[in-house]
Amino acid sequence: MKTSEKVFIAVCIAAIVIASASVYMSEHFRREGIRIVQPGTEESDSGYDVSVINSASKEDFMNVSGIGEVKAGDIIAYRDAMGGFKKVSQLKDVSGISDTIYSRIIEYFYSDKPAESLATETAASAETPASGPPNTTSSTQTIEQTKPASMTSPKTTDAPETSPPPETEILSEKAERRCVNINSASAEELESALLIDSGLAGEIVALRDKIHYFSQVQELYLCDSMDGETYRAIKNYILFE
């Protein structure tokens, strides 16, 4: 067989493998309720700056009523897999984000004052008398607050401040991880290099055999045990050489 024929056959096989992997990923994302949007195909919603939610942390999303740690992690994972939101309404493409929760996200990130705060301020102002003698109690409290500490209360010994943990301890986990070739490493090597459990390492190897090697890091989401937090922790250590 000529060399050109061998090259042609190899190219055809590679194309078939890539197409099969794409179909497999599309079906998986469809079952999970995830809609893939190619970069540049959609623009930001009118009036909303999409960079706000693209720079929000997991803790920021957890501050929204109805969003816990798991759902916040799903939002971050979807955002990372898609390379960032292209429009704010894509939040509703994340599994578990209903119209109600979406409205709360908009209120939290894009309203100067949430509706609850406005309602509280309105109620407080309604209870305040329109006229009357000055509140002597409040005036006395204000005067007391402006007095030096030595005049208002005896000096107490401040509790010793607790020193923050050394930066080396905070970064110890990242320092221990090391890059690894995901297309050639064994399950044990993946477990050791990426600091993941043996079950997930085995799933990665099994998926690699099924799709005939990884071509992009987002394919790790096809593993049943892969969650957003683990994905963000290991994605920068994945090599495809």
FIKOLZA-1660 file (N, C-alpha, C; in steps of 0.1 Angstrom, whole numbers, plus 5000, padded with zeros to 4 digits):
% residues 241
   i   px   py   pz ch aa at
   1 5008 4988 5000  A  M  N
   1 5000 5000 5000  A  M CA
   1 5009 5013 5000  A  M  C
   2 5006 5022 4991  A  K  N
   2 5014 5034 4990  A  K CA
   2 5012 5043 5003  A  K  C
   3 5022 5051 5005  A  T  N
   3 5022 5060 5016  A  T CA
   3 5010 5070 5016  A  T  C
   4 5007 5075 5004  A  S  N
   4 4996 5084 5003  A  S CA
   4 4983 5078 5006  A  S  C
   5 4981 5065 5003  A  E  N
   5 4969 5058 5006  A  E CA
   5 4968 5056 5021  A  E  C
   6 4979 5053 5028  A  K  N
   6 4980 5051 5042  A  K CA
   6 4976 5064 5049  A  K  C
   7 4981 5076 5044  A  V  N
   7 4978 5089 5050  A  V CA
   7 4963 5092 5049  A  V  C
   8 4958 5089 5037  A  F  N
   8 4944 5091 5034  A  F CA
   8 4935 5083 5044  A  F  C
   9 4938 5071 5046  A  I  N
   9 4931 5062 5055  A  I CA
   9 4931 5067 5069  A  I  C
  10 4944 5072 5073  A  A  N
  10 4945 5077 5087  A  A CA
  10 4937 5089 5089  A  A  C
  11 4937 5098 5079  A  V  N
  11 4929 5110 5080  A  V CA
  11 4914 5107 5081  A  V  C
  12 4909 5098 5073  A  C  N
  12 4895 5094 5074  A  C CA
  12 4891 5088 5088  A  C  C
  13 4900 5080 5093  A  I  N
  13 4898 5074 5106  A  I CA
  13 4897 5085 5117  A  I  C
  14 4906 5094 5116  A  A  N
  14 4907 5105 5126  A  A CA
  14 4894 5114 5125  A  A  C
  15 4889 5116 5113  A  A  N
  15 4877 5124 5111  A  A CA
  15 4865 5117 5117  A  A  C
  16 4864 5103 5115  A  I  N
  16 4853 5095 5121  A  I CA
  16 4854 5096 5136  A  I  C
  17 4866 5095 5142  A  V  N
  17 4867 5095 5156  A  V CA
  17 4862 5109 5162  A  V  C
  18 4867 5120 5155  A  I  N
  18 4863 5133 5160  A  I CA
  18 4848 5135 5159  A  I  C
  19 4842 5130 5148  A  A  N
  19 4828 5132 5146  A  A CA
  19 4820 5124 5157  A  A  C
  20 4825 5112 5160  A  S  N
  20 4818 5103 5170  A  S CA
  20 4819 5110 5184  A  S  C
  21 4831 5116 5187  A  A  N
  21 4832 5123 5200  A  A CA
  21 4823 5135 5201  A  A  C
  22 4821 5142 5190  A  S  N
  22 4812 5154 5190  A  S CA
  22 4798 5149 5192  A  S  C
  23 4794 5138 5185  A  V  N
  23 4780 5134 5187  A  V CA
  23 4778 5129 5201  A  V  C
  24 4788 5122 5207  A  Y  N
  24 4787 5117 5221  A  Y CA
  24 4785 5129 5230  A  Y  C
  25 4794 5140 5229  A  M  N
  25 4793 5151 5238  A  M CA
  25 4780 5158 5236  A  M  C
  26 4775 5160 5224  A  S  N
  26 4762 5167 5222  A  S CA
  26 4751 5160 5228  A  S  C
  27 4751 5146 5227  A  E  N
  27 4740 5139 5234  A  E CA
  27 4741 5140 5249  A  E  C
  28 4753 5140 5254  A  H  N
  28 4755 5141 5269  A  H CA
  28 4750 5154 5274  A  H  C
  29 4754 5165 5267  A  F  N
  29 4750 5179 5271  A  F CA
  29 4734 5180 5269  A  F  C
  30 4729 5173 5259  A  R  N
  30 4714 5174 5257  A  R CA
  30 4707 5168 5269  A  R  C
  31 4712 5156 5274  A  R  N
  31 4706 5149 5285  A  R CA
  31 4707 5157 5298  A  R  C
  32 4718 5165 5299  A  E  N
  32 4721 5173 5311  A  E CA
  32 4714 5186 5311  A  E  C
  33 4708 5189 5300  A  G  N
  33 4701 5202 5299  A  G CA
  33 4710 5214 5296  A  G  C
  34 4722 5211 5290  A  I  N
  34 4732 5222 5287  A  I CA
  34 4731 5225 5273  A  I  C
  35 4730 5238 5269  A  R  N
  35 4730 5242 5256  A  R CA
  35 4743 5248 5252  A  R  C
  36 4751 5243 5242  A  I  N
  36 4764 5248 5239  A  I CA
  36 4762 5260 5229  A  I  C
  37 4768 5271 5232  A  V  N
  37 4767 5283 5223  A  V CA
  37 4782 5286 5219  A  V  C
  38 4784 5286 5206  A  Q  N
  38 4797 5289 5201  A  Q CA
  38 4801 5304 5203  A  Q  C
  39 4814 5307 5207  A  P  N
  39 4818 5320 5209  A  P CA
  39 4815 5329 5197  A  P  C
  40 4810 5341 5201  A  G  N
  40 4807 5351 5190  A  G CA
  40 4794 5350 5183  A  G  C
  41 4786 5340 5187  A  T  N
  41 4773 5338 5180  A  T CA
  41 4762 5347 5186  A  T  C
  42 4764 5351 5199  A  E  N
  42 4753 5359 5205  A  E CA
  42 4760 5370 5212  A  E  C
  43 4753 5381 5214  A  E  N
  43 4758 5393 5220  A  E CA
  43 4751 5395 5234  A  E  C
  44 4756 5404 5242  A  S  N
  44 4751 5406 5255  A  S CA
  44 4737 5412 5255  A  S  C
  45 4729 5408 5265  A  D  N
  45 4716 5414 5266  A  D CA
  45 4716 5429 5268  A  D  C
  46 4706 5435 5262  A  S  N
  46 4706 5450 5263  A  S CA
  46 4704 5454 5277  A  S  C
  47 4713 5463 5282  A  G  N
  47 4712 5468 5295  A  G CA
  47 4719 5461 5306  A  G  C
  48 4724 5449 5303  A  Y  N
  48 4732 5441 5312  A  Y CA
  48 4746 5439 5308  A  Y  C
  49 4756 5442 5316  A  D  N
  49 4770 5440 5313  A  D CA
  49 4773 5425 5316  A  D  C
  50 4776 5417 5306  A  V  N
  50 4778 5403 5308  A  V CA
  50 4791 5400 5316  A  V  C
  51 4800 5410 5316  A  S  N
  51 4813 5408 5323  A  S CA
  51 4811 5407 5338  A  S  C
  52 4799 5412 5343  A  V  N
  52 4797 5412 5357  A  V CA
  52 4795 5397 5362  A  V  C
  53 4787 5389 5355  A  I  N
  53 4785 5375 5359  A  I CA
  53 4797 5367 5354  A  I  C
  54 4805 5371 5344  A  N  N
  54 4816 5364 5340  A  N CA
  54 4828 5365 5350  A  N  C
  55 4828 5375 5358  A  S  N
  55 4838 5377 5368  A  S CA
  55 4833 5374 5382  A  S  C
  56 4821 5370 5383  A  A  N
  56 4815 5367 5397  A  A CA
  56 4821 5353 5402  A  A  C
  57 4823 5352 5415  A  S  N
  57 4829 5340 5421  A  S CA
  57 4817 5331 5425  A  S  C
  58 4821 5319 5429  A  K  N
  58 4811 5309 5434  A  K CA
  58 4804 5315 5446  A  K  C
  59 4811 5322 5455  A  E  N
  59 4805 5327 5467  A  E CA
  59 4795 5338 5463  A  E  C
  60 4798 5346 5452  A  D  N
  60 4789 5356 5448  A  D CA
  60 4776 5350 5444  A  D  C
  61 4776 5340 5437  A  F  N
  61 4763 5333 5432  A  F CA
  61 4756 5327 5444  A  F  C
  62 4764 5322 5454  A  M  N
  62 4757 5316 5466  A  M CA
  62 4750 5327 5475  A  M  C
  63 4753 5339 5472  A  N  N
  63 4746 5350 5480  A  N CA
  63 4732 5352 5475  A  N  C
  64 4729 5347 5463  A  V  N
  64 4716 5348 5457  A  V CA
  64 4706 5338 5463  A  V  C
  65 4695 5343 5468  A  S  N
  65 4685 5334 5474  A  S CA
  65 4681 5322 5464  A  S  C
  66 4682 5310 5469  A  G  N
  66 4678 5299 5461  A  G CA
  66 4690 5292 5455  A  G  C
  67 4702 5297 5456  A  I  N
  67 4714 5291 5450  A  I CA
  67 4723 5287 5461  A  I  C
  68 4725 5274 5461  A  G  N
  68 4735 5268 5471  A  G CA
  68 4748 5265 5465  A  G  C
  69 4756 5258 5472  A  E  N
  69 4770 5255 5468  A  E CA
  69 4770 5247 5455  A  E  C
  70 4762 5237 5454  A  V  N
  70 4761 5228 5442  A  V CA
  70 4757 5236 5430  A  V  C
  71 4746 5243 5431  A  K  N
  71 4741 5250 5419  A  K CA
  71 4751 5262 5415  A  K  C
  72 4757 5268 5425  A  A  N
  72 4767 5278 5422  A  A CA
  72 4779 5272 5414  A  A  C
  73 4783 5260 5419  A  G  N
  73 4794 5253 5412  A  G CA
  73 4790 5249 5398  A  G  C
  74 4777 5245 5395  A  D  N
  74 4772 5242 5382  A  D CA
  74 4773 5254 5373  A  D  C
  75 4770 5266 5378  A  I  N
  75 4770 5278 5370  A  I CA
  75 4785 5281 5366  A  I  C
  76 4794 5280 5376  A  I  N
  76 4808 5283 5373  A  I CA
  76 4814 5273 5363  A  I  C
  77 4810 5260 5365  A  A  N
  77 4815 5250 5356  A  A CA
  77 4810 5252 5341  A  A  C
  78 4797 5255 5340  A  Y  N
  78 4791 5258 5327  A  Y CA
  78 4798 5270 5320  A  Y  C
  79 4800 5280 5328  A  R  N
  79 4807 5293 5323  A  R CA
  79 4821 5289 5319  A  R  C
  80 4829 5281 5326  A  D  N
  80 4842 5278 5322  A  D CA
  80 4842 5269 5310  A  D  C
  81 4833 5260 5309  A  A  N
  81 4832 5251 5297  A  A CA
  81 4829 5258 5284  A  A  C
  82 4821 5269 5286  A  M  N
  82 4817 5277 5274  A  M CA
  82 4826 5288 5271  A  M  C
  83 4837 5290 5279  A  G  N
  83 4846 5301 5277  A  G CA
  83 4840 5314 5281  A  G  C
  84 4830 5314 5290  A  G  N
  84 4824 5326 5295  A  G CA
  84 4810 5328 5288  A  G  C
  85 4801 5334 5296  A  F  N
  85 4788 5337 5290  A  F CA
  85 4788 5348 5279  A  F  C
  86 4781 5346 5269  A  K  N
  86 4780 5355 5258  A  K CA
  86 4769 5365 5260  A  K  C
  87 4759 5361 5268  A  K  N
  87 4747 5370 5271  A  K CA
  87 4742 5365 5285  A  K  C
  88 4737 5375 5292  A  V  N
  88 4732 5372 5306  A  V CA
  88 4721 5361 5306  A  V  C
  89 4713 5361 5296  A  S  N
  89 4702 5351 5296  A  S CA
  89 4706 5337 5295  A  S  C
  90 4719 5335 5291  A  Q  N
  90 4724 5321 5291  A  Q CA
  90 4724 5314 5304  A  Q  C
  91 4723 5322 5315  A  L  N
  91 4722 5316 5328  A  L CA
  91 4711 5306 5329  A  L  C
  92 4700 5309 5322  A  K  N
  92 4688 5300 5322  A  K CA
  92 4691 5286 5315  A  K  C
  93 4702 5286 5308  A  D  N
  93 4706 5273 5301  A  D CA
  93 4713 5263 5311  A  D  C
  94 4717 5268 5323  A  V  N
  94 4723 5260 5333  A  V CA
  94 4712 5252 5340  A  V  C
  95 4714 5239 5341  A  S  N
  95 4704 5230 5347  A  S CA
  95 4700 5235 5361  A  S  C
  96 4687 5236 5364  A  G  N
  96 4683 5240 5377  A  G CA
  96 4680 5255 5379  A  G  C
  97 4684 5263 5369  A  I  N
  97 4681 5278 5370  A  I CA
  97 4668 5281 5364  A  I  C
  98 4658 5282 5373  A  S  N
  98 4644 5286 5368  A  S CA
  98 4643 5300 5365  A  S  C
  99 4631 5304 5360  A  D  N
  99 4629 5319 5357  A  D CA
  99 4629 5327 5370  A  D  C
 100 4624 5321 5381  A  T  N
 100 4624 5328 5394  A  T CA
 100 4639 5330 5399  A  T  C
 101 4647 5320 5399  A  I  N
 101 4661 5321 5403  A  I CA
 101 4669 5331 5394  A  I  C
 102 4665 5330 5381  A  Y  N
 102 4672 5339 5371  A  Y CA
 102 4668 5354 5375  A  Y  C
 103 4656 5356 5378  A  S  N
 103 4652 5370 5382  A  S CA
 103 4659 5374 5395  A  S  C
 104 4661 5365 5404  A  R  N
 104 4669 5369 5416  A  R CA
 104 4683 5372 5413  A  R  C
 105 4689 5365 5404  A  I  N
 105 4703 5367 5400  A  I CA
 105 4704 5381 5393  A  I  C
 106 4694 5385 5385  A  I  N
 106 4694 5398 5378  A  I CA
 106 4693 5409 5389  A  I  C
 107 4684 5406 5399  A  E  N
 107 4682 5416 5409  A  E CA
 107 4694 5418 5418  A  E  C
 108 4701 5407 5420  A  Y  N
 108 4713 5407 5429  A  Y CA
 108 4725 5415 5422  A  Y  C
 109 4727 5411 5410  A  F  N
 109 4739 5416 5403  A  F CA
 109 4737 5429 5395  A  F  C
 110 4724 5432 5392  A  Y  N
 110 4722 5444 5383  A  Y CA
 110 4713 5454 5389  A  Y  C
 111 4708 5452 5401  A  S  N
 111 4700 5462 5408  A  S CA
 111 4708 5470 5418  A  S  C
 112 4707 5483 5419  A  D  N
 112 4714 5490 5429  A  D CA
 112 4710 5487 5443  A  D  C
 113 4696 5485 5444  A  K  N
 113 4691 5481 5457  A  K CA
 113 4680 5470 5455  A  K  C
 114 4682 5458 5460  A  P  N
 114 4672 5447 5458  A  P CA
 114 4658 5451 5464  A  P  C
 115 4648 5445 5459  A  A  N
 115 4634 5448 5462  A  A CA
 115 4632 5447 5477  A  A  C
 116 4639 5437 5484  A  E  N
 116 4637 5436 5498  A  E CA
 116 4642 5448 5506  A  E  C
 117 4653 5454 5502  A  S  N
 117 4659 5465 5508  A  S CA
 117 4650 5477 5507  A  S  C
 118 4645 5479 5494  A  L  N
 118 4636 5490 5492  A  L CA
 118 4623 5489 5501  A  L  C
 119 4618 5477 5502  A  A  N
 119 4606 5475 5510  A  A CA
 119 4608 5479 5525  A  A  C
 120 4620 5475 5530  A  T  N
 120 4624 5477 5544  A  T CA
 120 4625 5492 5546  A  T  C
 121 4632 5499 5537  A  E  N
 121 4634 5514 5538  A  E CA
 121 4620 5521 5538  A  E  C
 122 4611 5516 5529  A  T  N
 122 4598 5523 5528  A  T CA
 122 4590 5521 5541  A  T  C
 123 4591 5509 5547  A  A  N
 123 4584 5507 5559  A  A CA
 123 4590 5515 5571  A  A  C
 124 4603 5516 5571  A  A  N
 124 4609 5524 5582  A  A CA
 124 4606 5539 5581  A  A  C
 125 4605 5544 5568  A  S  N
 125 4602 5558 5567  A  S CA
 125 4587 5561 5571  A  S  C
 126 4578 5551 5568  A  A  N
 126 4564 5553 5571  A  A CA
 126 4562 5553 5587  A  A  C
 127 4571 5546 5594  A  E  N
 127 4569 5546 5609  A  E CA
 127 4575 5559 5615  A  E  C
 128 4583 5566 5608  A  T  N
 128 4590 5578 5614  A  T CA
 128 4580 5590 5614  A  T  C
 129 4577 5596 5625  A  P  N
 129 4568 5607 5626  A  P CA
 129 4572 5619 5617  A  P  C
 130 4562 5625 5611  A  A  N
 130 4565 5636 5602  A  A CA
 130 4569 5648 5610  A  A  C
 131 4565 5650 5622  A  S  N
 131 4569 5662 5630  A  S CA
 131 4568 5658 5645  A  S  C
 132 4574 5666 5653  A  G  N
 132 4574 5664 5667  A  G CA
 132 4587 5668 5674  A  G  C
 133 4588 5667 5687  A  P  N
 133 4599 5672 5694  A  P CA
 133 4611 5663 5691  A  P  C
 134 4623 5669 5691  A  P  N
 134 4635 5661 5688  A  P CA
 134 4637 5649 5697  A  P  C
 135 4642 5639 5692  A  N  N
 135 4644 5627 5700  A  N CA
 135 4656 5628 5709  A  N  C
 136 4654 5631 5722  A  T  N
 136 4665 5634 5731  A  T CA
 136 4673 5621 5733  A  T  C
 137 4667 5610 5733  A  T  N
 137 4674 5597 5735  A  T CA
 137 4685 5595 5724  A  T  C
 138 4680 5597 5712  A  S  N
 138 4690 5595 5701  A  S CA
 138 4701 5606 5701  A  S  C
 139 4697 5618 5705  A  S  N
 139 4708 5628 5706  A  S CA
 139 4718 5625 5717  A  S  C
 140 4713 5619 5728  A  T  N
 140 4722 5615 5739  A  T CA
 140 4731 5604 5734  A  T  C
 141 4725 5594 5727  A  Q  N
 141 4734 5583 5722  A  Q CA
 141 4744 5588 5712  A  Q  C
 142 4740 5598 5704  A  T  N
 142 4750 5604 5694  A  T CA
 142 4762 5611 5702  A  T  C
 143 4758 5618 5712  A  I  N
 143 4769 5625 5720  A  I CA
 143 4778 5615 5726  A  I  C
 144 4772 5604 5732  A  E  N
 144 4780 5594 5739  A  E CA
 144 4789 5587 5729  A  E  C
 145 4785 5585 5716  A  Q  N
 145 4793 5578 5706  A  Q CA
 145 4805 5587 5702  A  Q  C
 146 4803 5600 5703  A  T  N
 146 4814 5609 5699  A  T CA
 146 4824 5612 5709  A  T  C
 147 4821 5607 5722  A  K  N
 147 4831 5609 5733  A  K CA
 147 4843 5600 5730  A  K  C
 148 4855 5605 5735  A  P  N
 148 4866 5596 5735  A  P CA
 148 4864 5583 5742  A  P  C
 149 4871 5573 5739  A  A  N
 149 4869 5560 5745  A  A CA
 149 4871 5560 5760  A  A  C
 150 4881 5569 5765  A  S  N
 150 4884 5570 5779  A  S CA
 150 4873 5576 5787  A  S  C
 151 4863 5583 5780  A  M  N
 151 4852 5589 5788  A  M CA
 151 4840 5581 5788  A  M  C
 152 4839 5571 5779  A  T  N
 152 4826 5563 5778  A  T CA
 152 4827 5550 5785  A  T  C
 153 4839 5544 5785  A  S  N
 153 4840 5531 5791  A  S CA
 153 4854 5528 5795  A  S  C
 154 4857 5520 5805  A  P  N
 154 4870 5517 5808  A  P CA
 154 4877 5509 5797  A  P  C
 155 4890 5511 5796  A  K  N
 155 4898 5505 5785  A  K CA
 155 4899 5490 5788  A  K  C
 156 4897 5482 5779  A  T  N
 156 4898 5468 5780  A  T CA
 156 4910 5463 5771  A  T  C
 157 4915 5452 5775  A  T  N
 157 4927 5447 5768  A  T CA
 157 4922 5440 5755  A  T  C
 158 4926 5444 5744  A  D  N
 158 4922 5438 5732  A  D CA
 158 4927 5423 5731  A  D  C
 159 4919 5415 5725  A  A  N
 159 4923 5401 5724  A  A CA
 159 4933 5400 5713  A  A  C
 160 4943 5392 5715  A  P  N
 160 4954 5390 5705  A  P CA
 160 4948 5387 5691  A  P  C
 161 4954 5393 5681  A  E  N
 161 4949 5390 5668  A  E CA
 161 4954 5377 5663  A  E  C
 162 4946 5370 5656  A  T  N
 162 4950 5357 5651  A  T CA
 162 4956 5359 5637  A  T  C
 163 4968 5354 5636  A  S  N
 163 4976 5356 5624  A  S CA
 163 4970 5347 5613  A  S  C
 164 4969 5352 5601  A  P  N
 164 4963 5344 5590  A  P CA
 164 4973 5333 5587  A  P  C
 165 4968 5322 5581  A  P  N
 165 4977 5310 5578  A  P CA
 165 4987 5314 5568  A  P  C
 166 4999 5309 5568  A  P  N
 166 5009 5313 5558  A  P CA
 166 5004 5310 5544  A  P  C
 167 5009 5318 5535  A  E  N
 167 5005 5317 5521  A  E CA
 167 5009 5303 5516  A  E  C
 168 5020 5298 5521  A  T  N
 168 5025 5285 5516  A  T CA
 168 5015 5274 5519  A  T  C
 169 5008 5275 5530  A  E  N
 169 4998 5265 5534  A  E CA
 169 4986 5266 5525  A  E  C
 170 4982 5279 5521  A  I  N
 170 4970 5281 5513  A  I CA
 170 4973 5275 5499  A  I  C
 171 4985 5277 5494  A  L  N
 171 4988 5272 5480  A  L CA
 171 4994 5258 5480  A  L  C
 172 4994 5252 5492  A  S  N
 172 5001 5239 5492  A  S CA
 172 4995 5229 5482  A  S  C
 173 4981 5229 5482  A  E  N
 173 4975 5219 5473  A  E CA
 173 4978 5222 5458  A  E  C
 174 4978 5235 5454  A  K  N
 174 4982 5238 5440  A  K CA
 174 4996 5234 5438  A  K  C
 175 5005 5236 5448  A  A  N
 175 5019 5234 5445  A  A CA
 175 5022 5219 5444  A  A  C
 176 5014 5210 5450  A  E  N
 176 5016 5196 5449  A  E CA
 176 5011 5190 5436  A  E  C
 177 5001 5197 5429  A  R  N
 177 4996 5192 5416  A  R CA
 177 5007 5194 5406  A  R  C
 178 5007 5185 5396  A  R  N
 178 5017 5187 5385  A  R CA
 178 5010 5183 5372  A  R  C
 179 5015 5188 5361  A  C  N
 179 5010 5185 5348  A  C CA
 179 5011 5171 5344  A  C  C
 180 5002 5166 5337  A  V  N
 180 5002 5152 5332  A  V CA
 180 4995 5150 5319  A  V  C
 181 5000 5141 5311  A  N  N
 181 4995 5139 5297  A  N CA
 181 4982 5130 5299  A  N  C
 182 4971 5135 5297  A  I  N
 182 4958 5128 5299  A  I CA
 182 4956 5117 5289  A  I  C
 183 4963 5117 5278  A  N  N
 183 4961 5107 5267  A  N CA
 183 4971 5096 5268  A  N  C
 184 4980 5096 5278  A  S  N
 184 4989 5085 5280  A  S CA
 184 4991 5080 5294  A  S  C
 185 4987 5088 5304  A  A  N
 185 4989 5085 5318  A  A CA
 185 4980 5074 5322  A  A  C
 186 4984 5065 5331  A  S  N
 186 4976 5055 5337  A  S CA
 186 4967 5061 5348  A  S  C
 187 4957 5054 5353  A  A  N
 187 4948 5059 5363  A  A CA
 187 4956 5063 5376  A  A  C
 188 4966 5055 5379  A  E  N
 188 4974 5058 5391  A  E CA
 188 4982 5070 5389  A  E  C
 189 4987 5073 5377  A  E  N
 189 4995 5085 5374  A  E CA
 189 4986 5097 5375  A  E  C
 190 4973 5096 5369  A  L  N
 190 4964 5107 5370  A  L CA
 190 4960 5110 5384  A  L  C
 191 4958 5100 5392  A  E  N
 191 4954 5102 5406  A  E CA
 191 4965 5109 5414  A  E  C
 192 4977 5105 5412  A  S  N
 192 4989 5111 5419  A  S CA
 192 4992 5125 5414  A  S  C
 193 4991 5127 5401  A  A  N
 193 4995 5141 5396  A  A CA
 193 4984 5151 5398  A  A  C
 194 4972 5147 5396  A  L  N
 194 4961 5157 5397  A  L CA
 194 4954 5158 5411  A  L  C
 195 4958 5148 5420  A  L  N
 195 4953 5148 5434  A  L CA
 195 4938 5146 5433  A  L  C
 196 4933 5136 5425  A  I  N
 196 4919 5132 5425  A  I CA
 196 4918 5118 5430  A  I  C
 197 4905 5114 5433  A  D  N
 197 4903 5100 5438  A  D CA
 197 4905 5090 5427  A  D  C
 198 4907 5078 5431  A  S  N
 198 4909 5067 5422  A  S CA
 198 4897 5064 5413  A  S  C
 199 4885 5066 5418  A  G  N
 199 4873 5064 5410  A  G CA
 199 4872 5073 5398  A  G  C
 200 4875 5086 5401  A  L  N
 200 4875 5096 5390  A  L CA
 200 4886 5093 5380  A  L  C
 201 4898 5090 5385  A  A  N
 201 4909 5087 5376  A  A CA
 201 4906 5075 5367  A  A  C
 202 4899 5065 5373  A  G  N
 202 4895 5053 5364  A  G CA
 202 4885 5057 5354  A  G  C
 203 4875 5066 5357  A  E  N
 203 4865 5071 5348  A  E CA
 203 4872 5078 5336  A  E  C
 204 4882 5086 5339  A  I  N
 204 4889 5094 5329  A  I CA
 204 4896 5084 5319  A  I  C
 205 4902 5074 5324  A  V  N
 205 4909 5064 5315  A  V CA
 205 4899 5057 5307  A  V  C
 206 4888 5053 5313  A  A  N
 206 4877 5045 5306  A  A CA
 206 4871 5054 5295  A  A  C
 207 4869 5067 5298  A  L  N
 207 4863 5076 5288  A  L CA
 207 4873 5078 5276  A  L  C
 208 4886 5079 5280  A  R  N
 208 4897 5080 5270  A  R CA
 208 4897 5069 5260  A  R  C
 209 4895 5057 5265  A  D  N
 209 4895 5045 5256  A  D CA
 209 4882 5045 5248  A  D  C
 210 4871 5051 5253  A  K  N
 210 4858 5050 5246  A  K CA
 210 4858 5060 5235  A  K  C
 211 4864 5072 5237  A  I  N
 211 4863 5083 5227  A  I CA
 211 4876 5084 5219  A  I  C
 212 4885 5074 5221  A  H  N
 212 4898 5074 5214  A  H CA
 212 4906 5087 5216  A  H  C
 213 4909 5090 5229  A  Y  N
 213 4917 5101 5233  A  Y CA
 213 4910 5114 5233  A  Y  C
 214 4915 5122 5243  A  F  N
 214 4909 5135 5245  A  F CA
 214 4915 5145 5235  A  F  C
 215 4906 5155 5231  A  S  N
 215 4911 5166 5222  A  S CA
 215 4909 5179 5229  A  S  C
 216 4901 5181 5239  A  Q  N
 216 4899 5193 5246  A  Q CA
 216 4895 5190 5261  A  Q  C
 217 4899 5199 5269  A  V  N
 217 4898 5197 5284  A  V CA
 217 4883 5196 5288  A  V  C
 218 4874 5203 5280  A  Q  N
 218 4860 5202 5284  A  Q CA
 218 4854 5188 5283  A  Q  C
 219 4860 5179 5276  A  E  N
 219 4855 5166 5275  A  E CA
 219 4855 5158 5289  A  E  C
 220 4863 5164 5298  A  L  N
 220 4863 5158 5312  A  L CA
 220 4849 5158 5318  A  L  C
 221 4840 5167 5314  A  Y  N
 221 4827 5168 5319  A  Y CA
 221 4819 5156 5316  A  Y  C
 222 4823 5148 5306  A  L  N
 222 4816 5136 5303  A  L CA
 222 4817 5125 5313  A  L  C
 223 4827 5127 5323  A  C  N
 223 4828 5117 5334  A  C CA
 223 4817 5120 5344  A  C  C
 224 4810 5110 5348  A  D  N
 224 4799 5111 5357  A  D CA
 224 4803 5118 5370  A  D  C
 225 4815 5115 5375  A  S  N
 225 4819 5120 5388  A  S CA
 225 4826 5133 5388  A  S  C
 226 4827 5139 5376  A  M  N
 226 4834 5152 5375  A  M CA
 226 4824 5163 5379  A  M  C
 227 4828 5172 5388  A  D  N
 227 4820 5183 5392  A  D CA
 227 4828 5196 5389  A  D  C
 228 4821 5207 5390  A  G  N
 228 4827 5220 5387  A  G CA
 228 4840 5223 5395  A  G  C
 229 4839 5221 5408  A  E  N
 229 4851 5224 5416  A  E CA
 229 4863 5216 5412  A  E  C
 230 4862 5203 5410  A  T  N
 230 4873 5195 5406  A  T CA
 230 4878 5199 5392  A  T  C
 231 4869 5202 5383  A  Y  N
 231 4873 5206 5370  A  Y CA
 231 4881 5219 5370  A  Y  C
 232 4877 5229 5378  A  R  N
 232 4885 5241 5378  A  R CA
 232 4898 5239 5385  A  R  C
 233 4899 5229 5394  A  A  N
 233 4912 5227 5401  A  A CA
 233 4922 5220 5392  A  A  C
 234 4918 5212 5383  A  I  N
 234 4928 5204 5375  A  I CA
 234 4929 5208 5361  A  I  C
 235 4920 5216 5355  A  K  N
 235 4920 5219 5341  A  K CA
 235 4934 5225 5336  A  K  C
 236 4941 5233 5344  A  N  N
 236 4953 5239 5340  A  N CA
 236 4965 5229 5340  A  N  C
 237 4963 5217 5345  A  Y  N
 237 4973 5208 5346  A  Y CA
 237 4972 5196 5336  A  Y  C
 238 4963 5198 5326  A  I  N
 238 4960 5187 5316  A  I CA
 238 4968 5190 5304  A  I  C
 239 4976 5180 5299  A  L  N
 239 4983 5181 5287  A  L CA
 239 4978 5171 5277  A  L  C
 240 4979 5173 5264  A  F  N
 240 4974 5164 5254  A  F CA
 240 4985 5159 5245  A  F  C
 241 4997 5161 5248  A  E  N
 241 5008 5157 5240  A  E CA
 241 5008 5142 5237  A  E  C
% end
